[in-house]
């Protein structure tokens, strides 16, 4: 039996991908403790894991409490410092206290949390694995569009398109090296300053490379929903889409028969779980499709006022019940919803410009599973035209079905658990 410590930021999109892993680990007889916020105590408990509190580690809202007035590279570098370096010391203190009576064999934390597990390991603690809950970022040797750019926090951040042209690929590789070693060098410097206070030697890794564990990266999704990449290190292991378990029971809304009747296309629109202003996607979608022969199913918080005749609203419908009946999903590009849609072969219309959403929306367009609106607040004409195109062109659903087939080759919880078991025994990087 191994002892596994899981650590996640207390946000739905960061906790839910780890739920099936924790359940698989406890089902295989391992002891799991989970370091996150108290609002997730019950979901953690249902996996068989034991919840432990965040005493010193900060939450996202604490890290981002003060708006950063800077723009360009200074803002990007500052944001990465706050996300990865600032939480590290508090995480380290929490982990050290937890390990006093729980000598973990492995620490697994998620890819948007801090670097506390790195510090813990380098001070003599167990090896650490990283759970990739977002698309893998561009690395210094990547020949794909850089994840970071000076426009990352602008009102309309630009995302460069993928290209097979060797000259463009080499250009992107040069940009990624420059980004890591010049524009984001301050992140490495800040980490090394912290390491010096702990008596640790400096590290040379830079930029997004810091967020990849040298031991094991458990990555949600598969390479089918990604640009072609030849530079990924061997410890990066795709395990398929890590989705929360389906509830055992579902009480459908009174209009559920309209969803299952299949007498008109069903369009699902959601604003996601973080940027939840319905004016972004929900309102334009309702206006765009009000006179169309479709059924629009809206979920999420904050939807008020009368709906068009062909629209229905409920705060939440579990995706395993809803998505089998959906013909097109209008999404803000949140990775959980996107992977759930692909797991059911549902094509998408995407509009999202915050966090990692521009990169996810760009992959939706690249892989042919949908249309990227390239706007977080598209006008109704844009949404309507995109939905009609996806409904009329079978290539979008065909391509989404191909990715669904690729996803179905995996058993994500069991694959992730087996990888963590191996690391717990060998304490060696995957090669």
ABEGO torsion letter per residue (X at the ends): XBBBBBBBBBBAAAAAAAAAAAAAAAAAGBBBBBBBBAAAAAAAAAAGBBBBBBAABBBAAAAAABBBABBEAAAAAAAAAAAAAAAAAAAAAAAAAAAAABBBABBBBBAABBAAAAAAAAAGBBBBBBBBABBBBBBAABABBBABBAAAABABBBBBBBBABAAAAAAAAAAAAAAAAAAAAAAAAAAAAAAAAAGBBBBABBEAAAABBAABBBBBEBAABBBBBAABBAABBBAEBBBBBBBABBBBBAAAAAAAAGABBBBBBBAEAABABAAAAAAAAAAAAAABBBBBBBBEBGBBEBBBAABBBBABBBAAAAAAABABBBBAGBAAAAAAAAAAGBBBBBBBABEAAAAAAAAAAAAGAEBBAGBABBBAAAAAAAAAAAAABAAAAAAAAAAAAAAAABBAAAAAAAAAAAAAAAGBBBX
